């Protein structure tokens, strides 16, 4: 099994305080406080609550997240999500009904003639 295919799960009753890092995918159903740095996909489920600065390739938020987000590929904030913090990613999707408070930097460079 390739490392990118591995999925870790932080269950509903689990609380982690500190730094998380790794190369696999991670699903958070519980609570994480601190910092998260992943090389692949992070999913925060509807029961998940994250108070951390997040660095990942791709991030999907269904639950709550507060802290700054830096994604190299994509951030998806789904209908049930509540997000507070600044986002830096080339692609950002915010579904209707999601709550978002912060700024978004998509690093778009406009042509000089505009």
Buried (B, 14 or more C-beta within 10 A) or exposed (E): EEEEEEEEBBEEEEEBEEEBEBEBBBBBBBBBBBBBBBBBBBBBBEBBBBBBBBBBBBBBBBBBBBBBBBBEEBBBBBEBBBBBBBBBBEEBEBEEEBEBEEEEEEEEEEEEEE
